[in-house]
Amino acid sequence: MRRTLTIASLMALLLATVAQGQIISIPPNGDNQKASVTQYIGVVKVTIDYSSPDVHAPNGDDRRGKIWGQLVPYNTDPLGFGTCTECPWRAGANENTTFSVSHDVKVQGQPLPAGTYGLHMIAGPDTWTIIFSKNSTSWGSFFYDRKEDALRVTTKPAKSEYHEWLTYEFIDRQPDKTTAALKWEDLQVPFTITVDDVTSLHLARVREELRGDLGFAWANWVAAANYALQAKRPNDALEFAQAAVSRTFVGQENFQTLNVLAQAQEAAGKTAEAQATREKAMAHPTATATDIHQYGRALMAQGDKAGALKVWEYNAKRFPNMWPVNVGLARGYSAAGRYKEALKAARLALAQAPDEVNRKALAAGIAKLEAGKDMNQ
């Protein structure tokens, strides 16, 4: 708070500290309790540390309706102490409110390097200015210097649900951005923090981790390749997948590593190589009926009905009459409109179902087939 701590009480605090030569754990000035809130944007850590005043003054006075434009003046305000002459609000109470970010970000669309900043604000009835100062260790705004600004941005205040204590919240959270908001009394002041390329930061973190002991497990290279595929980074996926299969002391040929390599090759446009690798994966001794079935499900989800049926028919030859082989045949034949064959396979699968969930699903599929409908719909 700008006026919570009077100049007299500030001087008394400073003199006491100097006189004693130490700092003791006494309650915070004005009973403005410290608080902290953190939000991640992928690997980017955003933290706001602040001291939290309440609407009711320490003497019990209700200041609702008297906060904005009065207790917190609009525009800058000379505080009568320190070196600041045009002083913003400290955006909290007591020491600097601080804003820390682990990586470079953008705030309200403007770049802000990684670091810890003193967070100040200039209030206004319609527009607020948010200030990120390179000085993060001062008491309040008494020593604020505009020359130390790292960034200034503007935002619009809005109505908020009532908050007795000044609070910072992250009110919107997306994979590449978040919106922080100061909330106090009936007002909120939001500002958005964005990360330009979350995927590259994730991949950089993954690469660092794979340089350590985590890199000696082929499963971690498979996980990295799967993430890169999901993020549509085929070249990275191919690099990780190749390491999972053939990296010295690490790589291992098995269904999982070969399957992800085939996916990465396909994504990188190496269609012929992908086909050969996939056939090798399905024929590999480590491939199970479930592995091959799930690959068929993936093809079906991609709309490749013919490819899925081909995979499931191969599964039936390699693992005849084993769960979930007949499930795949039923779905594949049904998708091809071959309901009679699908019904036969579905009934065989029903007798093999390992649990009630699968039994109910197959029973529902059988009912559709008996009615001349596709069980996949």
Secondary structure, DSSP 8 states (H G I E B T S, - for coil): -TTTS-HHHHHHHHHHHHHHTS------GGG-EEEEEEEEETTEEEEEEEEE-BSB-TT--B-TTSTBTTTB-BS-B--SSSS-SSB-B-SSSSB-EEEEESS-EEETTEEE-SEEEEEEEEB-SS-EEEEEES--SSBTTTT--GGGEEEEEEE--EEEEEEEEEEEEEEEEETTEEEEEEEEEEEEEEEEEE-S-HHHHHHHHHHHHHTTGGGG-HHHHHHHHHHHHHTT-HHHHHHHHHHHHH-TTT---SHHHHHHHHHHHHHTT-HHHHHHHHHHHHHSTT--HHHHHHHHHHHHHTT-HHHHHHHHHHHHHHSTT-TTHHHHHHHHHHHTT-HHHHHHHHHHHHHH--SHHHHHHHHHHHHHHHTT--TT-
